[in-house]
């Protein structure tokens, strides 16, 4: 009997808690919808975690706080008003590298020579995202760029030969642009290249995709951005 009473008491308490949550739901739902107007929300329900709400959007599910100021998607926390990826920013901070470990003498240098902002790029000449990034860099000023040739031959079998040829060219940066933006073929490499050493550094830093960007303060980011956003990221704004 005592066990039965205990079970009934627990059930009543859980029902009361559930009822409290659902009594708050109309206000919470209005706040969330107001804070995230660009999401076509089908349903909002309390999640098993106190203070966290499930948002159903079509066949997808996201989570938010009661105010709708933060959204959890793909394991990342976003600030809904600014669309800032707070998780990515935090990861960039805790995974900073020491800029001094980069072998800058093995990089192709471009951009503004005396610029206060520095950017290192690990790039693959056959990577489509790297090519798009090079197009953006042409529109960016006030940044000194160090490009490390980092061909991922498991994805792009011909990339190593292209990278070797770029390094052995008289004007390395122009040769890289010719290959990546114009699709030009270069003569076969006729010099020793530092690509194996660059590959070893990249592996040590855990770089397994291109493009990988490194700001002057050691923050790392995968993928590219439009020139204006990239410059703001480098300035840590």
Phi, psi and omega in degrees: 000316181299320179296322180294318179296320180296318180295319179295320179298315179299318180298317180295320179295318179295320178296321180295316179298316179298318180297319178301317181297315183287335174292328179279344190301316182305315179292317179299314182299318179296318180296317182294314181297323179292322183285333183234067185290341183275358176261130176277085187278126179271324182202149176231123181223151176297141177269172178295346180262128182304130176084357181249135184241143178270132177247122177263122178235102186062236178261009179256161180229133173234171178229149180213163172279176185294337181273343184077010182281340180228139181236134177257119180216130179060031179079005179245146176262125180247144172273116191293327183291323185251349184066017178292136176271095185293327179293315179298318179299320179294318179296321178300321183291313185281345180252022178302147175249166176275113183307329185294346180280348181284130180279080188299337178289350179253015180254155171271120187263134179211186180082204183272116187301323184256017183292145178286336181266138180239145179220128173252139182230130169262116189231154177241123184298343178256003181280122182298326179288327176293321179296318178297320179297318179300324176297323179289322183297334178296337182261007186252132178241162177078021181223133172264127188247132175245114182254124177257125179286120189223068183293132177260088188293340178291337177260322185230089186302332183267358187292325182296314180298320178294318180296318178300316181295321178299313183297325183276000180283155180296314176250093187298316183295315180296321178298320179297318178294321179299318180288313189279325184257335183250350180070024182283152176262138181253159175299156179298142182301139180230030180213169175282142181238158180267018188297325179293322178292320178297318179300320180295318177296315180300318179293322179296326179276357179078025180275115181235012178210160178230150354282146170246129184251143177229121178282165182299336179268008174095356177291142181243148178212140176265142179089179182244179178215162169301155186306316182295319180290323180295318180294322177295321177297318180296324179280359180059045179251000000 
